[in-house]
Amino acid sequence: MDLFVTAEIRKVVPLEQRIDEAVGALLRLMRQGSPLCAAFSSGKDSSAMMVVFFIAAEKALEEGIEPRLMVLHSDTRIENPVIHKLARSEMDKIRAHAMKLGIEMRVEIASPTLLDSWGPRILGGRSIPSFPMTNGDCSNDWKIKPMQTLRKRLLPVWGNGSECITLTGSRFSESAARGSKMRQRGESAYEPFRNRQGELCFSPLADWSTDDVWELLGLVRAGIYTSYTDAVDVIKAYADAGPTSCAVINDGIAAGGAGKGGCGARFGCHQCQMVKNDSSMEYLLEDPEYAFMAGLGKLRNFIAATQNDVSRRLWVGRTIKEGFIAIRPDVYSPAMMRELFRYTVTLDVLEYEQACDLGIEPRFRLIPADHAVAIDYLWSLNGHWDGFTAIADYLEIWNGVVRYAIPESPVIGCEQFPEPRFLHVGEDWAQACGDTWAGIRDPFMVAMLESCMEETTYGKSNPLRLWDVTQRTVDEQTGKQIEEGFTIDPESLLFFFEYEAERLIDDYRSYRENQGRGWTARWYLQYGLVKIPSMQVLRHDDAFKRTAFKRLIGVNGSTVDVEMLIEASSSWDEVDETVKKAFLSDSRRTALEDAKQSRTAQEAQGDLFALAA
């Protein structure tokens, strides 16, 4: 029984009445001819919602109505393997049951872009994990944004001129906070509401209690209700992992935008750092059936244990503001990126070998080949590692030359974050590099092929002429050519690993340690293995220039002399107020000033005690 919900929600209503009300509301939408779309996670609430939908759909078919439903699912690519398998299995059942009933059904999956995926994002040095008390933007990049992109592309087509209504499994009684948000949005179990983006959404189970949901799934398992699923796998997943679920997608769709404060899920991403302890993983690992996930738990715990170790961070800022870059712990250091990469690829190989022994498909894959190339590109682009370092490690691990075990008790360095310092570099990276050749254009390519290779102009204010580095596809809905984002060409990827990778690793071996010239990244672009959208060309050009500048001042490569950086930079008190405002919010600046005054007062008090002694 839900004890901690408001009185008006905690009404004792028979389940049959709850089902009749939800089915009646869905039937009204079907009779109106409203095209429907369902957000499906394979959790208990969305599963119950799909059961109710099919009850309504069968009634609609009896009335001669032909209901249509598009099911949308979000896959972060690092879902708990148990949930990943469950979701795929349940979606297959949805397709099969819809086909059996003659219901028009379409099932689509939203996933983050290649660069936003966990490997390139964290191990590639684009960001650090979202830890407790931080922004939690991972839920937006891995769940909300991909779903919004998919909905924007598919809903107008699915609606065929009519406005789609999105069904969610949100319930008032999930928590006091969620219930409050739902009321603010005007959600109800009787009629659709509009989210912030003006989209129509509907929560047919809004008034249901947790007991109602489990009772329905129990009746389905017992065969009292016949539906697309027997609910056995859903109930087993919760029984094995504890009473947890993820409602980020429901909240994101209902709100009509990005969520705030992180995902709050405890039964989703196996590398989630937004919770202190992953209780669902701990429950599962108590069962020998799920022992294959032990390495994933070790990796997550290693990342959590080292989150405040500033020696594992990169201290060189990436953005110029008011002529300065910040000198402070930022993303992971090149050494930490490579360490995590080695652990992660080792986990992939061990899982692959175990799966082969069992005669099954691997249950997870953290770094597929295209992600390895993306990480290698980013390492080279940003001057961390060069000479195909990531690919060298990748092949050595997969070929059985070496394996890397995750330490149970990692060595932790300094965990005190210092005040930010600032290094003057100039107005932009081109100015910082001076006369040094820098940027995305390769001197050899320009000299040898300038007159025989067609070039494209990128940018307007500072145009850059370059060979075409974009990937285009034909939109299946409009028939027009559209640019893809950052992509790895699949055919080139196959040829690269089959014929080129080992030779290139040997040829570029001398560039691997502390070079950071961007040789590898340029190779990927020149040979068409990596494709970038035109709107990102100038951004990548700036990154190449930044790498050239870092090499000029000796702070590129796998090791950075932090003491030298601190000595060359200016302290908080030595820069203008405009610089401070450019890098830090008002609240952060106030907090730093208060901390400084507190330390000064403590030091003064200490001096007085010393004099008195």
VEXPAFI-571894 format. One record per residue (C-alpha): residue in three letters; x, y, z. Coordinates in steps of 0.5 Angstrom, whole numbers, padded with zeros to 4 digits, always signed. Layout:
BEGIN
AlaXYZ
...
END
This chain:
BEGIN
Met+0000+0000+0000
Asp+0003+0007-0002
Leu+0003+0011+0005
Phe+0006+0017+0003
Val+0002+0020-0002
Thr-0004+0025-0002
Ala-0011+0023+0001
Glu-0014+0024-0006
Ile-0010+0019-0009
Arg-0010+0014-0004
Lys-0017+0012-0005
Val-0019+0005-0005
Val-0021+0003-0012
Pro-0022-0004-0015
Leu-0017-0006-0020
Glu-0023-0008-0025
Gln-0025-0001-0024
Arg-0018+0002-0025
Ile-0018-0002-0032
Asp-0025+0000-0034
Glu-0023+0007-0033
Ala-0016+0007-0037
Val-0019+0002-0043
Gly-0025+0007-0043
Ala-0020+0013-0044
Leu-0016+0010-0049
Leu-0022+0007-0053
Arg-0025+0015-0053
Leu-0018+0017-0057
Met-0019+0011-0062
Arg-0026+0012-0063
Gln-0023+0019-0065
Gly-0018+0017-0070
Ser-0012+0020-0066
Pro-0006+0017-0068
Leu-0002+0014-0061
Cys+0005+0013-0059
Ala+0007+0010-0053
Ala+0014+0011-0049
Phe+0016+0004-0047
Ser+0021+0002-0042
Ser+0019-0005-0041
Gly+0019-0003-0033
Lys+0013-0005-0029
Asp+0009+0001-0031
Ser+0010+0001-0038
Ser+0008-0006-0038
Ala+0002-0005-0035
Met+0000+0001-0040
Met+0001-0004-0046
Val-0003-0009-0043
Val-0009-0004-0042
Phe-0008-0001-0049
Phe-0009-0008-0052
Ile-0015-0009-0048
Ala-0018-0003-0051
Ala-0015-0005-0058
Glu-0019-0011-0058
Lys-0025-0008-0056
Ala-0024-0003-0061
Leu-0023-0008-0067
Glu-0030-0011-0064
Glu-0033-0004-0066
Gly-0030-0004-0073
Ile-0024+0001-0071
Glu-0017+0000-0073
Pro-0013+0002-0068
Arg-0005+0004-0069
Leu+0000+0005-0065
Met+0008+0007-0065
Val+0012+0004-0059
Leu+0018+0008-0058
His+0024+0006-0053
Ser+0030+0009-0051
Asp+0037+0005-0050
Thr+0043+0009-0047
Arg+0047+0003-0050
Ile+0050+0002-0043
Glu+0043-0001-0040
Asn+0043-0006-0035
Pro+0044-0012-0039
Val+0038-0016-0035
Ile+0034-0010-0037
His+0037-0009-0044
Lys+0035-0016-0046
Leu+0028-0016-0042
Ala+0026-0010-0047
Arg+0028-0013-0053
Ser+0024-0019-0051
Glu+0018-0015-0049
Met+0018-0011-0056
Asp+0019-0017-0060
Lys+0012-0020-0056
Ile+0009-0013-0057
Arg+0010-0014-0065
Ala+0008-0021-0065
His+0002-0020-0061
Ala+0000-0014-0066
Met+0001-0018-0072
Lys-0004-0023-0069
Leu-0009-0018-0068
Gly-0008-0015-0074
Ile-0006-0008-0071
Glu-0002-0003-0075
Met+0004-0003-0070
Arg+0011+0000-0071
Val+0017+0000-0066
Glu+0023+0004-0066
Ile+0029+0005-0061
Ala+0032+0012-0059
Ser+0040+0012-0058
Pro+0045+0017-0056
Thr+0049+0019-0062
Leu+0056+0016-0063
Leu+0060+0022-0060
Asp+0055+0023-0054
Ser+0055+0015-0053
Trp+0059+0013-0046
Gly+0065+0011-0049
Pro+0067+0017-0053
Arg+0064+0022-0048
Ile+0067+0019-0042
Leu+0073+0015-0045
Gly+0074+0020-0051
Gly+0075+0026-0046
Arg+0069+0030-0048
Ser+0066+0030-0041
Ile+0067+0026-0034
Pro+0061+0022-0031
Ser+0055+0025-0028
Phe+0057+0025-0020
Pro+0052+0026-0015
Met+0051+0034-0013
Thr+0053+0035-0021
Asn+0049+0037-0027
Gly+0046+0030-0029
Asp+0046+0032-0036
Cys+0048+0024-0038
Ser+0040+0023-0037
Asn+0039+0029-0042
Asp+0044+0027-0047
Trp+0043+0019-0047
Lys+0035+0019-0046
Ile+0031+0025-0047
Lys+0035+0028-0053
Pro+0035+0022-0057
Met+0028+0021-0056
Gln+0026+0028-0057
Thr+0030+0027-0064
Leu+0026+0021-0066
Arg+0020+0024-0064
Lys+0021+0030-0068
Arg+0023+0026-0074
Leu+0017+0020-0074
Leu+0011+0023-0070
Pro+0009+0028-0076
Val+0009+0022-0081
Trp+0006+0017-0076
Gly+0000+0022-0075
Asn-0001+0023-0083
Gly-0004+0030-0082
Ser-0007+0029-0075
Glu-0004+0030-0068
Cys+0000+0024-0065
Ile-0002+0023-0057
Thr+0004+0020-0053
Leu+0002+0015-0048
Thr+0006+0014-0042
Gly+0006+0010-0035
Ser+0007+0016-0031
Arg+0003+0015-0024
Phe+0002+0020-0019
Ser+0004+0015-0013
Glu+0010+0014-0016
Ser+0013+0019-0011
Ala+0011+0026-0008
Ala+0016+0029-0012
Arg+0013+0026-0019
Gly+0006+0027-0017
Ser+0007+0034-0016
Lys+0010+0035-0023
Met+0005+0031-0026
Arg+0000+0036-0023
Gln+0003+0042-0025
Arg+0003+0039-0032
Gly-0004+0038-0031
Glu-0004+0031-0032
Ser-0010+0026-0031
Ala-0012+0019-0033
Tyr-0018+0022-0037
Glu-0016+0026-0042
Pro-0009+0028-0046
Phe-0005+0035-0043
Arg+0000+0039-0047
Asn+0007+0039-0045
Arg+0012+0045-0045
Gln+0013+0044-0053
Gly+0006+0044-0054
Glu+0005+0036-0055
Leu-0001+0032-0053
Cys+0001+0027-0048
Phe-0004+0022-0044
Ser-0002+0018-0038
Pro-0008+0013-0037
Leu-0005+0010-0031
Ala-0004+0016-0027
Asp-0009+0015-0021
Trp-0006+0008-0021
Ser-0002+0005-0014
Thr+0004+0001-0015
Asp-0001-0005-0012
Asp-0005-0004-0018
Val+0000-0005-0023
Trp+0003-0011-0019
Glu-0004-0014-0019
Leu-0005-0013-0026
Leu+0001-0016-0028
Gly+0000-0022-0023
Leu-0007-0023-0026
Val-0003-0023-0033
Arg+0002-0028-0030
Ala-0004-0032-0028
Gly-0007-0032-0034
Ile-0013-0029-0032
Tyr-0012-0023-0037
Thr-0009-0026-0044
Ser-0004-0020-0047
Tyr+0002-0019-0051
Thr+0006-0022-0045
Asp+0006-0027-0039
Ala+0009-0022-0035
Val+0014-0027-0032
Asp+0020-0024-0034
Val+0018-0017-0032
Ile+0016-0020-0025
Lys+0023-0024-0025
Ala+0027-0018-0026
Tyr+0024-0014-0021
Ala+0024-0020-0016
Asp+0032-0021-0017
Ala+0034-0013-0017
Gly+0029-0010-0012
Pro+0024-0005-0013
Thr+0027+0000-0017
Ser+0025+0003-0024
Cys+0027+0009-0029
Ala+0022+0014-0030
Val+0026+0019-0034
Ile+0023+0018-0041
Asn+0016+0019-0038
Asp+0018+0025-0034
Gly+0022+0028-0040
Ile+0016+0027-0045
Ala+0011+0030-0040
Ala+0015+0036-0039
Gly+0016+0037-0046
Gly+0024+0038-0045
Ala+0030+0036-0041
Gly+0030+0034-0034
Lys+0033+0037-0029
Gly+0038+0034-0023
Gly+0039+0027-0026
Cys+0036+0021-0028
Gly+0034+0019-0021
Ala+0034+0011-0024
Arg+0037+0006-0020
Phe+0035+0000-0025
Gly+0038+0003-0031
Cys+0045+0005-0033
His+0050+0000-0031
Gln+0055+0005-0030
Cys+0051+0010-0027
Gln+0054+0015-0022
Met+0049+0019-0020
Val+0047+0014-0014
Lys+0052+0013-0008
Asn+0051+0005-0009
Asp+0048+0001-0015
Ser+0043-0003-0010
Ser+0040-0006-0016
Met+0047-0009-0019
Glu+0048-0011-0012
Tyr+0042-0015-0011
Leu+0043-0018-0018
Leu+0050-0020-0016
Glu+0048-0024-0010
Asp+0045-0029-0015
Pro+0050-0034-0019
Glu+0046-0033-0025
Tyr+0048-0025-0026
Ala+0055-0027-0024
Phe+0057-0024-0031
Met+0056-0017-0029
Ala+0061-0017-0024
Gly+0066-0014-0028
Leu+0061-0008-0030
Gly+0060-0007-0022
Lys+0067-0007-0021
Leu+0068-0001-0027
Arg+0063+0003-0024
Asn+0066+0002-0017
Phe+0073+0004-0019
Ile+0070+0010-0023
Ala+0066+0012-0016
Ala+0072+0011-0012
Thr+0077+0016-0016
Gln+0072+0021-0018
Asn+0075+0027-0013
Asp+0082+0025-0015
Val+0085+0031-0018
Ser+0091+0027-0021
Arg+0087+0023-0025
Arg+0084+0030-0029
Leu+0086+0034-0034
Trp+0088+0041-0032
Val+0088+0045-0039
Gly+0082+0048-0041
Arg+0079+0048-0047
Thr+0075+0054-0048
Ile+0078+0061-0049
Lys+0074+0067-0045
Glu+0077+0074-0045
Gly+0083+0071-0048
Phe+0084+0066-0042
Ile+0083+0059-0041
Ala+0082+0056-0034
Ile+0087+0052-0031
Arg+0084+0047-0026
Pro+0081+0040-0026
Asp+0077+0038-0032
Val+0076+0032-0036
Tyr+0080+0026-0034
Ser+0087+0026-0036
Pro+0090+0022-0042
Ala+0093+0017-0037
Met+0086+0016-0034
Met+0082+0015-0040
Arg+0087+0010-0043
Glu+0087+0006-0036
Leu+0079+0006-0037
Phe+0079+0004-0044
Arg+0084-0002-0043
Tyr+0079-0004-0037
Thr+0073-0003-0041
Val+0075-0007-0047
Thr+0078-0013-0043
Leu+0071-0013-0040
Asp+0068-0014-0047
Val+0073-0019-0049
Leu+0072-0023-0043
Glu+0064-0023-0044
Tyr+0065-0025-0051
Glu+0069-0031-0049
Gln+0064-0033-0044
Ala+0059-0032-0049
Cys+0062-0037-0054
Asp+0063-0042-0049
Leu+0056-0042-0047
Gly+0054-0042-0054
Ile+0050-0035-0053
Glu+0050-0028-0056
Pro+0055-0023-0052
Arg+0050-0020-0046
Phe+0054-0013-0047
Arg+0059-0009-0051
Leu+0061-0003-0048
Ile+0066-0001-0054
Pro+0065-0004-0061
Ala+0069-0002-0066
Asp+0066+0004-0069
His+0067+0007-0061
Ala+0074+0005-0061
Val+0076+0009-0067
Ala+0072+0015-0065
Ile+0076+0015-0058
Asp+0082+0014-0062
Tyr+0080+0020-0066
Leu+0078+0024-0060
Trp+0085+0023-0057
Ser+0089+0025-0063
Leu+0085+0031-0064
Asn+0086+0034-0057
Gly+0093+0032-0057
His+0092+0027-0051
Trp+0095+0020-0055
Asp+0097+0020-0062
Gly+0100+0014-0067
Phe+0093+0010-0066
Thr+0094+0009-0059
Ala+0087+0007-0058
Ile+0087+0002-0063
Ala+0094-0001-0061
Asp+0091-0003-0054
Tyr+0084-0005-0057
Leu+0087-0010-0062
Glu+0092-0013-0057
Ile+0087-0014-0052
Trp+0082-0017-0057
Asn+0088-0022-0060
Gly+0090-0024-0053
Val+0096-0021-0052
Val+0095-0017-0045
Arg+0089-0016-0041
Tyr+0088-0011-0035
Ala+0084-0013-0029
Ile+0080-0007-0025
Pro+0084-0006-0018
Glu+0079-0007-0012
Ser+0082-0002-0008
Pro+0085+0004-0013
Val+0091+0008-0011
Ile+0087+0015-0009
Gly+0091+0022-0010
Cys+0090+0029-0008
Glu+0082+0030-0007
Gln+0082+0037-0006
Phe+0080+0041-0011
Pro+0084+0048-0012
Glu+0082+0055-0014
Pro+0082+0056-0021
Arg+0088+0059-0024
Phe+0088+0062-0031
Leu+0093+0062-0037
His+0093+0068-0042
Val+0093+0065-0049
Gly+0090+0070-0054
Glu+0083+0072-0057
Asp+0083+0065-0061
Trp+0087+0059-0062
Ala+0090+0061-0069
Gln+0092+0067-0065
Ala+0095+0063-0060
Cys+0099+0059-0065
Gly+0102+0065-0068
Asp+0106+0063-0075
Thr+0105+0055-0073
Trp+0102+0051-0078
Ala+0095+0049-0075
Gly+0088+0047-0076
Ile+0085+0041-0080
Arg+0088+0042-0086
Asp+0094+0038-0087
Pro+0101+0041-0090
Phe+0102+0035-0095
Met+0095+0034-0097
Val+0095+0042-0099
Ala+0102+0042-0102
Met+0101+0036-0106
Leu+0093+0035-0108
Glu+0091+0042-0108
Ser+0089+0043-0115
Cys+0087+0036-0116
Met+0082+0035-0110
Glu+0075+0039-0110
Glu+0074+0043-0104
Thr+0068+0046-0100
Thr+0068+0052-0096
Tyr+0066+0052-0089
Gly+0064+0058-0085
Lys+0062+0065-0087
Ser+0066+0070-0083
Asn+0073+0066-0083
Pro+0072+0061-0089
Leu+0076+0055-0089
Arg+0077+0051-0095
Leu+0077+0043-0094
Trp+0076+0037-0098
Asp+0069+0034-0097
Val+0069+0031-0090
Thr+0061+0030-0089
Gln+0057+0024-0089
Arg+0050+0024-0093
Thr+0044+0020-0093
Val+0037+0020-0097
Asp+0031+0021-0092
Glu+0027+0016-0092
Gln+0021+0020-0091
Thr+0022+0026-0096
Gly+0027+0023-0101
Lys+0032+0029-0100
Gln+0039+0028-0098
Ile+0041+0030-0091
Glu+0047+0031-0087
Glu+0049+0026-0082
Gly+0053+0028-0075
Phe+0059+0025-0073
Thr+0060+0018-0076
Ile+0064+0012-0078
Asp+0064+0010-0085
Pro+0062+0002-0084
Glu+0065+0000-0090
Ser+0072+0004-0089
Leu+0071+0001-0082
Leu+0071-0006-0084
Phe+0077-0005-0089
Phe+0081-0001-0084
Phe+0081-0007-0079
Glu+0082-0012-0084
Tyr+0088-0009-0088
Glu+0091-0002-0085
Ala+0090-0002-0077
Glu+0096-0007-0076
Arg+0101-0003-0081
Leu+0099+0004-0079
Ile+0100+0002-0071
Asp+0107+0000-0073
Asp+0108+0006-0078
Tyr+0106+0011-0073
Arg+0109+0008-0067
Ser+0114+0013-0066
Tyr+0109+0018-0065
Arg+0105+0015-0060
Glu+0108+0018-0054
Asn+0108+0025-0052
Gln+0107+0028-0059
Gly+0100+0030-0060
Arg+0100+0033-0067
Gly+0094+0030-0069
Trp+0097+0026-0074
Thr+0092+0020-0073
Ala+0085+0024-0073
Arg+0088+0027-0080
Trp+0089+0020-0083
Tyr+0082+0018-0081
Leu+0079+0025-0084
Gln+0083+0024-0090
Tyr+0081+0017-0092
Gly+0074+0018-0090
Leu+0074+0013-0084
Val+0071+0019-0080
Lys+0066+0024-0082
Ile+0064+0030-0079
Pro+0058+0035-0081
Ser+0059+0041-0084
Met+0057+0045-0078
Gln+0062+0042-0074
Val+0068+0043-0078
Leu+0070+0049-0076
Arg+0070+0047-0069
His+0074+0041-0070
Asp+0079+0046-0074
Asp+0079+0050-0067
Ala+0081+0043-0063
Phe+0087+0042-0068
Lys+0089+0049-0067
Arg+0089+0048-0059
Thr+0093+0042-0060
Ala+0098+0045-0064
Phe+0098+0051-0058
Lys+0099+0046-0053
Arg+0105+0043-0056
Leu+0108+0049-0057
Ile+0108+0051-0049
Gly+0109+0043-0048
Val+0103+0041-0044
Asn+0100+0036-0050
Gly+0101+0029-0050
Ser+0100+0023-0045
Thr+0103+0027-0039
Val+0102+0034-0037
Asp+0107+0038-0032
Val+0101+0041-0027
Glu+0106+0045-0023
Met+0109+0048-0029
Leu+0102+0050-0031
Ile+0100+0053-0024
Glu+0107+0057-0025
Ala+0105+0060-0031
Ser+0098+0062-0030
Ser+0095+0067-0026
Ser+0091+0066-0019
Trp+0084+0068-0018
Asp+0087+0075-0015
Glu+0091+0077-0021
Val+0086+0077-0026
Asp+0080+0082-0028
Glu+0073+0081-0026
Thr+0071+0080-0033
Val+0075+0074-0033
Lys+0072+0071-0027
Lys+0065+0073-0029
Ala+0067+0069-0036
Phe+0068+0063-0032
Leu+0064+0062-0026
Ser+0057+0064-0024
Asp+0055+0069-0019
Ser+0054+0064-0014
Arg+0061+0060-0015
Arg+0065+0066-0015
Thr+0061+0068-0008
Ala+0063+0061-0005
Leu+0070+0062-0007
Glu+0071+0069-0004
Asp+0067+0066+0002
Ala+0072+0060+0003
Lys+0078+0065+0002
Gln+0076+0070+0007
Ser+0074+0064+0012
Arg+0081+0061+0010
Thr+0084+0068+0012
Ala+0081+0068+0018
Gln+0083+0061+0020
Glu+0090+0063+0019
Ala+0090+0069+0022
Gln+0087+0066+0028
Gly+0092+0061+0028
Asp+0098+0066+0028
Leu+0095+0069+0034
Phe+0095+0062+0038
Ala+0102+0061+0036
Leu+0104+0068+0039
Ala+0100+0067+0045
Ala+0104+0060+0046
END
